[in-house]
Amino acid sequence: MPRGRAVGLRCAAGGGTLTARRAVVADAGPTALYERLLESERLPARVRRAASRYRYGPGTMMVHLALDGPLPWAAGPELARFGQVHVAPYVDDLARAYTETLAGLLPADPLLIVGQTSAIDPTRAPAGRHVVWIQIRMAPSVVRGDAAETMPQTRWSEAILPMTDRVLAKPEAYAPGSRSRIVGVAAYSPDDLEAADPNLVGGDSASGSHHLSQNFVFRPMCGHSGYRTRVPGMYLTGAATWPGAGNHATSGRLAARQVLNDARLRGRSWAARKRRHP
């Protein structure tokens, strides 16, 4: 950051550098950006403090399945054609799972989002076969116990297999015979997800809590809601910025618009100075 301005990036692998002509846009959470990617000693202390206070929500667990047929939903075969099926089923169940997760407990009756990938894109699986992912939307980042009091494990490396069994038992209740169609399983804990992507802090797939203190003009923190950061030339986008997670590509589009608008303003300013001082 020469003279405190972002002008490019240095790659960790090989140490090569890429120079930016106008701006550097980071698709990262404030934790990754301010604590890992930028040289912290060149950042204002108030920015470092604000980034350190950024809060993350519950973790996520993922289970990927290879099936020799579609999920046999009891509600009817037409349900197998949907891209996503939410299995809660009631608001009270959601509230209970959320409360248990915040307490560090493995939820006794987890909320599942079932993604039927090959129902939308048959080329994702061989003919007659299917692939399905199951997102356990609320899982504790740090396991302190089990809400059902049947699993003594308190490390994800040990809890992942018994928790996977609990997860797979729930679709069986709504799609009887689904377990008999499973030919392959791959499960990923919140620890695994963060190791694969540093933006998923604690396995939080929403890239930060969406409570009011971190939403609207406060997302990700005060002074950063317009995609600009406190580092000139550096912009931030992604789920940690407005409008948050689940609004696919919206923050990227808005961030790009901000970069272009700023570039036009700088161009007009440069042209005006040139007219005054030819």
Secondary structure, 3 states (H helix, E strand, C coil): CHHHCCCEEECCCCCCEEECCCCEEEECCHHHHHHHHCCHHHCCHHHHHHHHCCCCCCEEEEEEEEECCCCCCCCCHHHHHCCEEEECCCHHHHHHHHHHHHCCEECCCCCEEEECHHHHCHHHCCCCCEEEEEEEEEECCCCCEECCCCCCCCCHHHHHHHHHHHHHHHHHHHCCCCHHHEEEEEEECHHHHHHHCCCCHHHCCCCCCCCHHHCHHHCCCCCCCCCECCCCCEEEECCCCCCCCCCCCHHHHHHHHHHHHHHHHHHHHHHHHHHHCC
